[in-house]
């Protein structure tokens, strides 16, 4: 795999101290957390099939195309 999941870091950060007097602030964490979790899982799944070899091949192909354009 080209990417490993880091367990102690979250991909998306949520404000730690939202304003409790604000309707959005007091509800945003509960409302957005499930959405972020789904997005993180989808990204991990997509990146889980990418290898370093895939990335290197892509870079080499781009370099070859750049050489041809000169």
N, C-alpha and C positions, 0 to 999 in steps of 0.2 A: 504494500500500500504506500502511496505517496504521502498520505496524511494520516496521522494518528490522533485520536481524540484525547484531549487533555481533560482529565476528570475534574480538576479543581478550578477550571475556568469555564465561564459561561460564554457562549457565543454572543448573546444579546444581554445587555445590562438593563436593569430596571432601577429607577431612582429608589434609593434606600429609604429616603425620608420624604415621601410625598406629603403635601399639605392636607391634613385631615379635614380642613374646613372646605376644601374644594371637592365637588362631586367627582370630578375626573381623578383627582389626586388620591382620594380615599378608595377608589375602585379599580384603578388602572392595573395594579399588580395582579389581582384576581382575574381580571378580564383578559389581560394580555399574556399571562404565563402559559396557558394551554396552547395559544397560537405560536408562541416562541418555541415551545417544546416540539410541536409538530414540524416547524420549520427546521429546527436543529436536527431532528431525526431524518428528515428528507435530505438535508445537506450531507449528513454523515453517510447515508445510503449512497448518494450520488458519488461522493468522493471515495467511498469504500472500494469501488471497482477501478479506480485510477491508480496506475502504478508509476513508479519513477521511469520505467521504460517508456510508457505512453507519453510522458512529459518530454523526455529526451527526444523521442521520435518527432514529436510536434515541433520542438525547437529546431531540430535538424532540417525538417521540411521547410520551415519558415526561412531559415538561413539559406537554403538552396534556392528558394523563390527570390529572396533578396539579391542573390548573386546573379540570377538571370535577368533581373530588372536593370542592371547596370549596363 
